[in-house]
Amino acid sequence: MRYRTLNQYFRERFGERVQRISVDAGFNCPNRDGRVAYGGCTFCNNDTFNFSPKIPLRDQIRQGIERAERRYGARKFMLYFQAYTNTYAPVPVLKRIYDHVFLDDRIVALAIGTRADCLSEDVVDLLLTYTKTHEVWLELGVQTVHDETLVRINRAETVDLYEAWVRRLADTPLKVCIHLLMGLPGETFEMMQTTVQTVADWPVEGVKCHNLHIVRGTVLGVQYLRKPWPLMDMDTYVELLAELIACLPPDVVLHRLVAESPPQDLIAPPWANDKAEVLRRLDALLERRGWFQGCLRRGVDNRSQESGKGAMNALPRFSLESGPHGPTGDNIDVPICGSASPRPVNQRRKFWKFR
C-alpha cells in the first residue's frame, strides 16, 4: 500500500477492524442559527448520511453496531458524532452526550466532528478525560485554506483560527483529523494545490479528503440547478489526491479519500460516487510515478507550535453559558463517568519539513 489508511491504522492499533458508527446527537451550527451566520454551509445536507436525531442516541448506537456486525463482521467500533457541530453546547451537556461511548465495551474510539470557532479550553479539557479510556479523534472541517472560499460557502470562520487550534492541540493526547473539500466553487487547481501543500505542514494525525458533491437540499444544489458551472473532473481530483499523499508525512492516517452520497440525492458531478474507479486511477497514478506517502518530503520538520503562537494569542473564549444552541442532553439515559485527569502528554512524532 502506497499510503496509510484508517483501516490499516486501526488494525495496527487494535489488532482488528474497527468500524465507524456515525450518530446524530441533534447539534446545530453557529452559521445556521444566527450566532455567526444563517443558513449553514452552502454544500451541506447532513440528512443524507446520518440517523435521524429523533431516534434516541442509545438506539442509534445499537442499530449502528448491529448493522456493522452483519455487514462487516466488526467486533470493535468507533463512535462518531458527525452531524453538524458536535461541540456546540455547554460542557455539561457535551459530557452527557459523549458518555454514550461507555454504553458498549466494544466501542474503543470516539470521534467528534466540529468547527474551530466552537472549541474552547473547557471543551478540550473535557475531551482529554476520555483519552484515559478511549482513543479520541477531533475532526476539524477546514475544507480549504482560502478565506475567500470560506466566505463564498458561508462557513463564517477563518483558516488562521483552524491552524491556531491545530498547533494548540499538537501537544495533547487528542488526535486531530482535518477535513478537506476539493472542487469548491471559484477555486482553481492551483488554489487546491496550495491547500494540499499548506495543510501538509500542520501537525495533525489524520486527513479526510472529500470530492465536492452537489446534492439536493443544499444552497449549492439550488444554485447549480439554476445555472450550472464547470465542475472538477475525476482525473483532476485524482491528481490532487496523489499530491496530497506525496506531501503528507508517512505516519498521517488517511481517514477517507472519496466522499459518497445517496444516489437519489446526488445532482452532480456524475462520477462523484464512483469510489472504486477513483481509487483505481489513484493507485495507477501513484504506481506510474513511483510515488508513496511522504515521498515529496525531506529533512527535519519545522512544524512546531512556534509559527502558531501569534494566532494562539487571538483565540476566542468560546462559551455557551448564556444558553444552549444545540442539544440539551434531556432524555439521555447513560451512565455518567467520573472525572479523570488527562494522561501525560504523549510524545509526538518527529515531523518532516515540506520541500
N, C-alpha and C positions, 0 to 999 in steps of 0.2 A: 504494500500500500504506500502510495507516494504522499499521503497526508494523514493526519491523526484525527480519526472520527470519534464522536461521543461514544459509540458502541465499543470501539476499541479501548478507549479510556476506561469505561465502566468495567469492562472485562478484566483489565489490569488491576483496577482499584478494588473491585468486589468479587472477582473470580467468576462472574457470570453476567448475563444480560441484565440490565436494569431498564425497565420500561417506564417512560414518562406518562403520568396521569394528569391531564390538564383539567382544571376545575375553574368555575366562575363563582367568586365569593360575593358578587354584587357591588364591586367597587365602581367608582366613576373616574373621570379625568378632569384636571383643572382647566383644560382647554375645551371641555364640553359644558361644564356647569357655570361658566362665567367667572371663575376665580382669576384666570388669566386670559381666557378667550371663550368663545361659544362655538359649538358645532363639532368639535373634535378634529382629528387629523382627516384630511380630505380623502385618504386612501383606506380608511379604517372601517371595517364592519366586523366586529368581534363575534357577532352572532353566527358567522359562517363556520367557526371551528371550535365552539365551546358548548358545554352543557348549558341549559337554561339556568339563570341564577335563582329561578323559582324552585328548583329542585334543591332540597337541603344538602349542605356540603357533605354530610355523612353519607348520603345516598349517592351523590356524585362520585365520591371516592370508592365506595363499594362497587358501583356499576363499572367504573373505570378499571378497577383491579380485575373484576370478573371477565371483562372483555379482553384485557391484556393476557390473562391466563389462557383463555380459549384461543386467541389468535396467535400469540407468540410463545406460549408456554412459559411466560415470565414468572419468576418467583421473587424478584426484588423490584422495588418501584421508587420512582422519584415523584413526589407530589409537586405539581407545577401550578402556581397561581398565575394564570396567564392573562385573563381578560382585563383590559383597561389598566388602571394604575394601582398596583396592589400594595402600596404603602400610603395610600391617600385616605387616611383615617387616623384618629387619635391612637396613641400607642397601646392603651389598654384594650381597645377594640382589635387592633392588629394581633395582639397576643392571643386573644380568644380564638381568632381565626387560624393563625399559624399553628396553634396547639393541636389542630387536626392531624398534624404529622405523627402524633402519638397514637392514633386510632388503630394502627396495624403495625406490628413489629417488622413486617416485610418492607415497610417504607424506610429506605436508608438515606434518602436525599430529599432536600427541599429546594425549590426554585421559585424566585419571586421576580415577576416582571414589573418594572416601574420606570419612572422618569427621574431625571436628575433633580428637578425642582421640587420633588416630593420626597427627598431624602433629608435626614437631619441626624445629628449625633445621637439623639434618643432612639431613632429608628435603627441606626446601625448598632447601638448597644443591645437593643432587643434581638436583632438578628444574630449577634455574636453569641447569645445564650444558647442558641440552637446548634452551634458548631460543636458543642460538647458531646452531643448525641448523634448528630446527622451531618452529612456534607451539605453545605448551603451555597447555592449559586444565586447571585444577584444579577438579574438580566436587565441591561440598560438599553433603551431604544434610541441609540444615537442616530441611526439612519444615514446621515451624511455629515460631512464636516463643513458644509457650506451654509452659513446662516441665511443667505438669501433664499435658499431652497426651503429651509425650515419655516421661513415666513410664508412662502408660497403654499406650503401644505398645511399651514395653520398649527404648527407644533407649539408656537409661543414659548420658545426656550432657545438657549444658545449652546453652541458647541463648547465654548470655554467652560461652562458650568459642568458639562459631562467630563471633560478632561480633568478638571479640578477634582471631581469626586473619584474618578478612576485612580488618580495618583494618591488621593487621601486613603483609599481602601487598599492600596498596594501592600501595606504592612499589617494587614489583619488576616485572620483565618478565612474570611469570606472569599469566595471565588467569584470573579467578575466576568460576565459574558456580555459582550456588546452586540447589538443588532445593527446590521447594515441593510439598506434597501437600495438596490441598483435599478436604474431606469426611471427615476423620478422626473416629472415634467420640468423642462428647462435645463436639465443637466446634460452636458456634453460628455463624450468619452473621457476627455482629459480631466474633467471635474471628478468623474468617478474614479479615475486613476489616483487623483490627489487624495480622495477619501481613503482608498486602499493603502496608499503609502503613508498617510498620516497616522491612521489607527494602528498600523503595524509597529509603530514606535511607542504605543501605550502599554503600560504594564497590566495586561489582562490575562486571564486563564482560558478564556473561550471567546469564540466569534460565531455568530449565527448570521448567515448571509441569505437574503431573500431577493428574488427577482420580482419586479413590480407586477402585481395582478390588479387589473381594473375589474372590480366586482360590483354587482348590483347592491343597492342600499348605501352607496357612498357618494359623496360630493364629486369625487373624481369620475365615478361612473356616469353621473348625470352630465358632467362636462364633456366626457368623451362621446357619449351618445348624441349630444347636441352638435358637437364639432370635433370629429376625430383628428388626431395628430399622429405623426410617425412614432412608433414605439421601438424600443430596443429589441433587436433580433436575438435569436438563440446563440449564434456564434459570437456576438459581441459580449454577451453575458458570460459565455464560457471563457473568453479571453480575460475578462476581469477576474473570474474565479481563479484562473491559472496564476495571474499576477498576485492575487491575494495570498494564495498558498505559498508561492515562492518568497513572498516578503515576510510572512509570519515566522516567528521563532518555532523551532520544531516541536516544542512541548505545548504550544497553544492548542486547545481542543476545538475542532470544528464541529459545532453542535448541529448545524444544518447548512446545506449548500443550495437547496432548491425549495422554494415555497410551493404549497399546494392549496387549492381551493375546491370546494364542491363544484363539479362541472356545471350544475344548473345556475350557479352564481357568477361564473366567470364570463366577462364580456370580452376581454382582450388582454394580451395577445393570444392567438390560438395555440401557440407552443407552450404556454406557461405551465401547464400541468403535466408536460411530458418529462417527468423526472428522470426516467430511465435513459432517455436519449441525451439529456443534458449531461448526466454523469458519464455516459459512454463517450461523448465527444470530449469531455474534460479529461478523462483518462487517456484518450488517444492523443490529445494535445500535449499533456504532460510527458507522455512517453516519447513522442516525436521530438520534443525539445530537450529531453533528459532532465526535466525539472522535478523537484521534490520539495516538500515543505522546508522553508528556510534557506533554499539554495541561493537566494539573492541577498543573503545577509552575511556579515563577516565581522570579526573583531570583537571587542568588548562593548557590551551595551551601555548606553548612557541614559537609559530610560529610568532615571531616579525620580524622586519627588521634587528635586530642585527646581526643574522648569515649571512646576505647577504651584510653587509657593505663593506667587503673586495672586494667582487665581483663587487659591485656597483662602486667602485673607478676605476675599469678597463673597465667600459662601453665605447664602442667606440663612436665617434662623427659621426654618420651616416649622410651622406649628398649626395644629388644628384644634387647639384647646377651646377656641370660641364656639366650636360646634362641629359635628361630623358632616363631611361632604360625600360620604360613601356609605358603606355598610355600618350598621350599628352593633353588630355582633349579637343581636337578640336571637333567641331561639336556637342558640348554638349549644349543643349538649356534648361537651367533650371534657375529658379530664384536664385540669389546668396544671401545667408543670410548675415545679418550684423554681425559684430564681437560681441562676447558675452563673458563676463567673466565667468570663471568656478564657479559653485555654491560652497558654503563652503564644505570643506572636510566632507564626511559623517562619521558617527560613525560605524566602522566595528564591526562585531560580535565578541564575546569573543571566541577565538579559543580553541580547546581542544588539549590535548597532546596525541600523539600516544603511546600506551602501548607497 
